Amino acid sequence: MPKEHNRRVEARPRDLLSRRGNYGFDAPAVPLYLGGGGVVLLGFAILSATVWDGGTWALFPLLGGLFMLLSTASYIYTTRAGKFAVWAEILRNLGLREDEHVLEMGCGRGAVLLMAAKLLPQGRAVGLDLWRTVDQSGNSMEMTLENAELEGVRDRVELKTGDITQMPFPDGSVDVVLSALTIHNIKDRHARLKAVDEAVRVLKPAGRLAIADIGHTAEYADRLRQLGMSDVQVRGLGWRYWYGGPWVATTLVTAKKP
Ligand SMILES: C[S@@+](CC[C@H](N)C(=O)[O-])C[C@H]1O[C@@H](n2cnc3c(N)ncnc32)[C@H](O)[C@@H]1O
């Protein structure tokens, strides 16, 4: 008989998707510029076709404007809904036990961290972040704590300020490490690899890792293999996690520590 405190929680994506927190927009300048550019181009197309009698030349700004507006719609869908649906499935596939200790590297306002926390009634969900508002609108530790309250998981959530390339956690102390759209923000390759090294360092033996990102995922997978991680897998996460279109798609890297 499995012990009560070791029970595996059946993660039901629908339960996870009923949100009460406020999660902002990822890289908020991007949809602003994309949407703004789309509106300007459409305005230009309308003026070109009507006032300036531009004829077929109006087609170029019209197509450009429509393209940018569709891209904005994809971006907004992903950041407000799509990423939540995808992470509900990823967390389900991870088969979290209710007493596990989960760490998210770069948790921001808690979109992923607080979903994980819902699956950990006896466990802990720890978020580490630098709270950069350029990467997520309204990003702050206070905002994430407020979201934890709203989601009813404040009792098991802990937040820390720090850099994911130098994590303030002991070796082998975490069951599951998560990261969503964070590591690519580090421009220097060596520093990105250091973040991957840190993820592996803090994992317990048999710990699991899931990194979702819009770039450098082959680099993360190679590093994980070099570090001796097992079952390293890379897969695309589909249209619900496109930031504007398939040219900015999110890929998942998963692995286990032997
Ligand atoms: C696009 S947001 C994603 C937040 C959250 N994971 C989500 O999916 O909603 C990226 C996050 O990474 C954080 N971040 C960027 N570089 C970091 C670093 N070197 N160390 C810690 N956090 C970092 C930002 O502050 C931001 O909260």
The ligand as an SDF file (V2000), in Angstrom:
LIG
                    3D

 27 29  0  0  0  0  0  0  0  0999 V2000
    8.5800   35.7620  -19.6960 C   0  0  0  0  0  0  0  0  0  0  0  0
    8.6760   35.7730  -17.9330 S   0  0  0  0  0  0  0  0  0  0  0  0
    7.9960   34.1620  -17.5850 C   0  0  0  0  0  0  0  0  0  0  0  0
    7.4840   34.0440  -16.1800 C   0  0  0  0  0  0  0  0  0  0  0  0
    6.7930   32.7290  -15.8660 C   0  0  0  0  0  0  0  0  0  0  0  0
    7.7160   31.6360  -15.9350 N   0  0  0  0  0  0  0  0  0  0  0  0
    5.6420   32.4950  -16.8080 C   0  0  0  0  0  0  0  0  0  0  0  0
    5.7440   31.6090  -17.6650 O   0  0  0  0  0  0  0  0  0  0  0  0
    4.6440   33.2080  -16.7090 O   0  0  0  0  0  0  0  0  0  0  0  0
   10.4210   35.5130  -17.6150 C   0  0  0  0  0  0  0  0  0  0  0  0
   10.7760   35.6230  -16.1610 C   0  0  0  0  0  0  0  0  0  0  0  0
   12.1550   35.3280  -16.0000 O   0  0  0  0  0  0  0  0  0  0  0  0
   12.6960   36.2190  -15.0300 C   0  0  0  0  0  0  0  0  0  0  0  0
   14.1490   36.2560  -15.2450 N   0  0  0  0  0  0  0  0  0  0  0  0
   14.8100   36.6550  -16.3530 C   0  0  0  0  0  0  0  0  0  0  0  0
   16.1360   36.4770  -16.1950 N   0  0  0  0  0  0  0  0  0  0  0  0
   16.3150   35.9450  -14.9520 C   0  0  0  0  0  0  0  0  0  0  0  0
   17.4620   35.5320  -14.2090 C   0  0  0  0  0  0  0  0  0  0  0  0
   18.6980   35.6250  -14.7070 N   0  0  0  0  0  0  0  0  0  0  0  0
   17.2690   35.0320  -12.9640 N   0  0  0  0  0  0  0  0  0  0  0  0
   16.0130   34.9420  -12.4420 C   0  0  0  0  0  0  0  0  0  0  0  0
   14.8960   35.3000  -13.1090 N   0  0  0  0  0  0  0  0  0  0  0  0
   15.0500   35.8060  -14.3490 C   0  0  0  0  0  0  0  0  0  0  0  0
   11.9660   37.5210  -15.2860 C   0  0  0  0  0  0  0  0  0  0  0  0
   12.0360   38.3940  -14.1970 O   0  0  0  0  0  0  0  0  0  0  0  0
   10.5560   37.0100  -15.5670 C   0  0  0  0  0  0  0  0  0  0  0  0
    9.8140   36.8950  -14.3960 O   0  0  0  0  0  0  0  0  0  0  0  0
  1  2  1  0
  2  3  1  0
  2 10  1  0
  3  4  1  0
  4  5  1  0
  5  6  1  0
  5  7  1  0
  7  8  2  0
  7  9  1  0
 10 11  1  0
 11 12  1  0
 11 26  1  0
 12 13  1  0
 13 14  1  0
 13 24  1  0
 14 15  1  0
 14 23  1  0
 15 16  2  0
 16 17  1  0
 17 18  1  0
 17 23  2  0
 18 19  1  0
 18 20  2  0
 20 21  1  0
 21 22  2  0
 22 23  1  0
 24 25  1  0
 24 26  1  0
 26 27  1  0
M  CHG  2   2   1   9  -1
M  END
$$$$
